[in-house]
Amino acid sequence: MDVDVDKKSVIVVPGAAGSLSLDPGVAGGIGWIPGQAGSTDLPGLLREALDRPEMTVATACGGSILLALAGLADGRPLVTHERGQDLAGTKAARRGNWCPVAGLPGR
């Protein structure tokens, strides 16, 4: 599927679905998946979309971690489970305005 950042639209970056391991070294785990997505063309395409005022980019859970890891979260509100904040690390935590989600398992 191609992403056309020239169209006025909404892009939703979903979270990860995989094993519950937060370890970025465990293949298939939710700690590994954002790093894999970050090594594709996706961060560049998202940067283009975020630079266009007619575009809306929304994230769900791990999608916000992908934006943070790619350096695309500066000054943007990010929502994820508090464990997800740990995945993004302190570098990303300084970049965004984390809004923890209440009522999720483990909270």
C-alpha positions in Angstrom: 0.0 0.0 0.0 1.3 3.4 -0.9 0.9 6.5 1.3 0.1 9.6 -0.7 1.0 12.6 1.5 -0.2 14.9 -1.3 -3.9 14.2 -0.5 -5.8 16.0 2.3 -6.6 13.2 4.7 -6.1 11.6 8.0 -3.3 9.1 8.7 -3.7 6.7 11.6 -0.5 5.1 12.9 -1.6 2.0 14.9 0.1 0.3 17.8 2.0 -2.9 17.7 0.5 -6.4 18.0 2.9 -9.0 19.1 4.3 -10.7 22.1 4.2 -8.6 25.3 8.0 -8.4 25.5 9.2 -4.8 25.8 12.7 -5.8 25.0 13.7 -4.3 21.6 15.9 -7.3 21.0 13.1 -9.9 21.1 11.8 -10.4 17.6 8.1 -10.1 17.3 7.6 -8.3 20.6 6.0 -5.0 21.0 9.4 -3.5 22.0 10.9 -4.7 18.7 8.1 -3.7 16.2 8.4 0.1 16.4 12.2 -0.2 15.8 11.5 -2.3 12.7 8.9 0.1 11.4 11.4 2.9 12.0 13.9 1.3 9.7 11.5 1.6 6.7 10.3 4.6 4.7 7.5 5.2 7.1 9.2 7.8 9.4 10.1 9.9 6.3 6.5 9.7 5.0 5.1 10.6 8.4 7.5 13.6 8.6 6.2 14.8 5.2 2.6 14.4 6.4 3.3 16.2 9.7 4.7 19.1 7.8 1.5 19.6 5.8 -1.2 21.6 7.7 -4.0 19.9 5.7 -3.0 16.5 7.0 -4.0 15.0 10.4 -1.7 12.3 11.8 -3.2 10.4 14.7 -1.5 7.6 16.6 -2.7 4.8 18.8 -0.5 3.4 21.6 2.7 2.1 19.9 2.2 4.5 17.0 3.1 7.4 19.3 6.3 5.5 20.3 7.2 5.2 16.6 6.8 9.0 16.2 8.9 9.7 19.3 11.7 7.3 18.3 11.8 8.9 14.8 12.2 12.4 16.4 8.7 13.5 15.1 7.1 14.1 18.5 8.5 17.6 19.4 5.8 19.7 20.9 3.1 17.1 20.1 0.8 15.4 22.7 1.4 11.7 22.8 -0.9 9.1 24.4 0.3 5.7 25.4 0.3 3.3 28.3 3.0 4.2 30.9 5.0 1.1 29.9 5.1 2.5 26.4 6.9 5.6 27.6 9.7 3.4 28.9 10.0 1.9 25.4 10.6 5.3 23.8 13.2 6.1 26.4 14.2 9.3 28.1 15.2 10.9 24.7 11.6 10.6 23.5 10.1 11.5 26.8 11.7 14.9 26.6 10.4 15.4 23.0 6.7 14.9 23.6 4.0 15.7 26.0 3.1 12.3 27.4 -0.5 11.8 28.4 -0.8 8.4 30.2 -3.9 6.4 29.5 -5.8 5.4 32.6 -7.7 2.1 33.1 -5.4 -0.1 31.0 -4.2 -3.5 32.3 -1.2 -3.1 34.5 -2.2 0.3 35.7 
